[in-house]
Every structure is written in structure tokens, then in C-alpha cells.
């Protein structure tokens, strides 16, 4: 039972089902990742952008024998569906919310039996696994919460952003590190917001990224606040727990050894999966 308790039911996630002959081509023209590469033993992380390249929604996509399943925050599901239906036109695709639920767990916990689909988290293998189970199956052994504490701690330790770290309609895909977390295909062709995303990537124009921070003295991070460097605003805190958190930081802060948040000294912990050498030089900053 101790092992089972490591599973977490993500109670505020929704699962949308897509069926019809055009489901793959329809979605592929709207999202950052490539559905053509998706198998039934895997999942992909992707975003739907607006025309200006800003993230409207982040989600996971799964493939079953007869449908595509999309896992996203529950409070975004209805507006997301409404937005998608604007693009459907004559495409043979049907979309609807289901009663399925999402489970997650660390690497050392067993994946649930009788799940519809399950796979390792595509952002980083150390995040563990995700699974979608039918609503009819019990998940009493799982801890129920918005984002399970264990998953949140794994995310913060690795420095990996999620839905709560972005501002819909404002955050660029590269600011959410989707380019280094397997969330963008550079070969699939056009999709909504693709031109801005490609230009930002190939010209090295990214000025901000969501990066992991921690307090220098071990105290808990505050719930909100502006991060400063030499008295200048360089970022703002996003999701956090205890002394660890994520922050949207301007490139001026990327080489800083000491940052301030509400008078508290914090440290930037550059993640090992994000190659700092690949970033443009300070000469390109403006």
C-alpha cells in the first residue's frame, strides 16, 4: 500500500477526446508538436499558440486505437474546446470532454492497471509517469489534489515549468523552455504561431526563460514578489514550495550570483538539461 500511495490523482485535469478521420491533421495544424510521431505507447507535450506566438494552453496528447486524448487543466477545457471549434470548418473531427481522470507517479511506483494509456512524462524522464484511467475505475489509493505535492517537488527540483507558470496569451513557447523539453517540432511545418516561434529560435531572440530558483538561507519563498538585480526588476516568481520555486527571469539575471526577492537573497539554479552555451551572447540583448 505504501507504494500505491505514491500515485497521485490530478483532480483538476480534464481529458478531451478527439475522433474522426481528420483528427490528427486537424490538431497537427494548430499545435507546436508533431502528432505524426505519436505512438500508442507514448505521450507528447505541446502547446496551442495564438498568432503572436504566445501560449494559449499547455497540454499532453495521447493516442489510442480510436481516438486522440488531450490532458489539460480543467478550468481551461471549455474555453479550449470553444476555440478549437472555430477552426474546425468542414474537418471530420469530433471533440468532447470525457469523464476520464489523470494519475501520475514517480519512477519507482507502479503504473495503474487497466489504464487507457500511460507513458513517461515527455518533458523529463525523472518527472515519472502519467496515465489516463476511465472514470469507472477506482483511484482511492491515490492522493487527490490540484498538482500532487510529490510531482510539484520533482518539477521544482528539476526546474521544469507547467501550466501554472505561464500567463496565457503572454508567455512565448521558448520562455517556457519548450524548445529544450521536447514540446516543439522544428520539422513538422506550419502551425498557429509557428512563424514567431521559429524566428525567435533561429535568430536567438529569446530574452526571458522560466528558471529554477531557491532561497540562499533555506527559508520558504514568498507567495509573490518581483526579483531584482542591482535594484532593477529582472523577473517574477511563479510556482513554488518551500525554498524552491520557478521564476520568469530576464537574461540579465542569467549569470547573476545573487538576486533579491522582497529583500531576500535567492539563487538561480541553472538546470542541467538547458544548455547555457546555446543562448545568445549579451551583445544581442536590448
Phi, psi and omega in degrees: 000327180300320178295317181299325182294347176288342177288150180227129175273118180274092193289340182250039170247147176243154178238122179253136180256138176239126177230173181109157185296335185257012187301318183289312181294325179298308182291324184297333179279359184240344189244165187282336183258175186251108180292339180296340181267357186278129176251172180284355178255016188215176172216156176236151175259136185206173177222154166254127183256166168267181184296339179269007177081011179269145183290126171267324180202146173249144184198170173249144179239140183229157180236128171245183183299325187241356187208165166254138179245137182237126185249116184214170179300137184302321184286355177254352191297312184294316180292327177295314178298317179299319179293317180298321183295339176293333184263353190292318181050241182258012181295140177278083179213133177243138183225137180202152174288145178246177176262006179295156181232166185248132173244153174217160179195160178288171185301326186272009177254147182288143175284149186292142174286152177064023175288153175292316178207153172206151182193163174294147177300124187288345181287317181196132185298331182289351176286345180099212184237162172234153178211151173245128181239150176298150180298336183285345181273139180288148172227037182297335182282355184259144174288134186253124179193173181298299169228119185307140182302319181295321178292318178300315180296322177295318179299313183292322178296320181276342181080038186250123182284160175220191186305318185288352180267353180252162171249107183307134180085358181233325187276128175286154179301321181286333175295330176272010176063026180294338179290336180248002180240028172063033182255357183226134170262129179265003185238352189284341183103200191286147170205168181300123180084004185296321185298314179295317181298315180294318181296317178298320181291307188284336178264359178064044186265003184292129182247346182221149173216153173275118189228155181281140177228165174208159177283146182285333184256003178089356177290160179290146176288149177287163182288337180205168177148163179259135179268133183236156174224118182053039177083358180255141177292127179231002179172181179214147183287147176239228183293149184198160175203124182064228183272354182254149177196182174238149180216144172276110188244134174291151183302337177300335182268353190293334179252009182286144178263344182212117177244162181238138176225109182053040179083000181257137179282130178233159183241138172273125181252089185299125184288147184288341180276353181252107184288110181294329180295339182280348182283150180295156182287165181296339180298336181273353183286149177208000000 
